[in-house]
């Protein structure tokens, strides 16, 4: 026994000596990648408090001196961004998030916990729709919604979310399949129907996965540009993404370019980005838990 332990001791030390340089190299690579990833965001934030002379000077000015904090107020007031924020949050992002979470949870529960003929075939068809890009269905959908009279409304952007999203259906199905069947069986013995089992047992246990679905959907709707560009043509219906483009077009269309055009765009973009960063910081633990625990069981 002593000879075995004596052989194992040096080998462990050698492994530690070999692993330690690779560990530092890994940290250094991650640090470089992290700095490279954060650099565009820092440039956006720093440019939002510059004037034009500091933005376009070469070599670039990384730290504004002096910072022009009034850019945020002036840029936000250059267009009706309060209305654009209301449209984005209450008329688009929030309804889409609610519809996606509810519809995907219902469909995923049917695929994961209820045995019915053809379940596997329909689930395969559902997954196959992920291979069809939005650009393929964009024109047919526009024609359908135009014939329904839904143009210049938020209905084409909100209503489809209540019919599920194949990726989120797959994600929730994998999470639901990891919940013990005994819990559902016990609830059925007590007289609960499938809707009660879903809303009272499955969904509370699947809170991390539901938060992941909600966050990804909300972020996608908050940043969406193509959807509102296709269906919303009135300025009082614009979302934040269209509002930023409208601000850019308004400034570039002037004969004499506004002195603070670029800093104004960066200031509004910074304000629009901040809510998503705050939401992720508060929900990152649950978000990472939901991502890491899905897809475990097939």
Secondary structure in CASP SS format (residue, H / E / C, confidence):
PFRMAT SS
TARGET T0000
AUTHOR 0000-0000-0000
METHOD secondary structure of the structure
MODEL  1
X C 1.00
X H 1.00
X H 1.00
X H 1.00
X H 1.00
X H 1.00
X H 1.00
X H 1.00
X H 1.00
X H 1.00
X H 1.00
X H 1.00
X H 1.00
X H 1.00
X H 1.00
X H 1.00
X H 1.00
X H 1.00
X H 1.00
X H 1.00
X H 1.00
X H 1.00
X H 1.00
X H 1.00
X H 1.00
X H 1.00
X H 1.00
X H 1.00
X H 1.00
X H 1.00
X H 1.00
X H 1.00
X H 1.00
X H 1.00
X H 1.00
X H 1.00
X H 1.00
X H 1.00
X H 1.00
X H 1.00
X H 1.00
X H 1.00
X H 1.00
X H 1.00
X H 1.00
X H 1.00
X H 1.00
X C 1.00
X C 1.00
X C 1.00
X C 1.00
X H 1.00
X H 1.00
X H 1.00
X H 1.00
X C 1.00
X C 1.00
X C 1.00
X C 1.00
X C 1.00
X C 1.00
X C 1.00
X C 1.00
X C 1.00
X C 1.00
X C 1.00
X C 1.00
X C 1.00
X C 1.00
X H 1.00
X H 1.00
X H 1.00
X H 1.00
X H 1.00
X H 1.00
X H 1.00
X H 1.00
X H 1.00
X C 1.00
X C 1.00
X H 1.00
X H 1.00
X H 1.00
X H 1.00
X H 1.00
X H 1.00
X H 1.00
X H 1.00
X H 1.00
X H 1.00
X H 1.00
X H 1.00
X H 1.00
X H 1.00
X H 1.00
X H 1.00
X H 1.00
X H 1.00
X H 1.00
X H 1.00
X H 1.00
X H 1.00
X H 1.00
X H 1.00
X H 1.00
X H 1.00
X H 1.00
X H 1.00
X H 1.00
X H 1.00
X H 1.00
X H 1.00
X H 1.00
X C 1.00
X C 1.00
X C 1.00
X C 1.00
X C 1.00
X H 1.00
X H 1.00
X H 1.00
X H 1.00
X H 1.00
X H 1.00
X H 1.00
X H 1.00
X H 1.00
X H 1.00
X H 1.00
X H 1.00
X H 1.00
X C 1.00
X C 1.00
X H 1.00
X H 1.00
X H 1.00
X H 1.00
X H 1.00
X H 1.00
X H 1.00
X H 1.00
X H 1.00
X H 1.00
X H 1.00
X H 1.00
X H 1.00
X H 1.00
X C 1.00
X C 1.00
X C 1.00
X C 1.00
X C 1.00
X C 1.00
X C 1.00
X H 1.00
X H 1.00
X H 1.00
X H 1.00
X H 1.00
X H 1.00
X H 1.00
X H 1.00
X H 1.00
X C 1.00
X C 1.00
X H 1.00
X H 1.00
X H 1.00
X H 1.00
X H 1.00
X H 1.00
X H 1.00
X H 1.00
X H 1.00
X H 1.00
X H 1.00
X H 1.00
X C 1.00
X C 1.00
X C 1.00
X H 1.00
X H 1.00
X H 1.00
X H 1.00
X H 1.00
X H 1.00
X H 1.00
X H 1.00
X H 1.00
X C 1.00
X C 1.00
X C 1.00
X C 1.00
X H 1.00
X H 1.00
X H 1.00
X H 1.00
X H 1.00
X H 1.00
X H 1.00
X H 1.00
X H 1.00
X H 1.00
X H 1.00
X H 1.00
X C 1.00
X H 1.00
X H 1.00
X H 1.00
X H 1.00
X H 1.00
X H 1.00
X H 1.00
X H 1.00
X H 1.00
X H 1.00
X H 1.00
X H 1.00
X H 1.00
X H 1.00
X H 1.00
X H 1.00
X H 1.00
X C 1.00
X C 1.00
X H 1.00
X H 1.00
X H 1.00
X H 1.00
X H 1.00
X H 1.00
X C 1.00
X C 1.00
X C 1.00
X H 1.00
X H 1.00
X H 1.00
X C 1.00
X C 1.00
X H 1.00
X H 1.00
X H 1.00
X H 1.00
X H 1.00
X H 1.00
X H 1.00
X H 1.00
X H 1.00
X H 1.00
X H 1.00
X H 1.00
X H 1.00
X C 1.00
X C 1.00
X C 1.00
X C 1.00
X C 1.00
X C 1.00
X C 1.00
X C 1.00
X H 1.00
X H 1.00
X H 1.00
X H 1.00
X H 1.00
X H 1.00
X H 1.00
X H 1.00
X H 1.00
X H 1.00
X H 1.00
X H 1.00
X H 1.00
X H 1.00
X H 1.00
X H 1.00
X H 1.00
X H 1.00
X H 1.00
X H 1.00
X H 1.00
X H 1.00
X H 1.00
X H 1.00
X H 1.00
X H 1.00
X H 1.00
X H 1.00
X H 1.00
X H 1.00
X H 1.00
X H 1.00
X H 1.00
X C 1.00
X C 1.00
X C 1.00
X C 1.00
X C 1.00
END
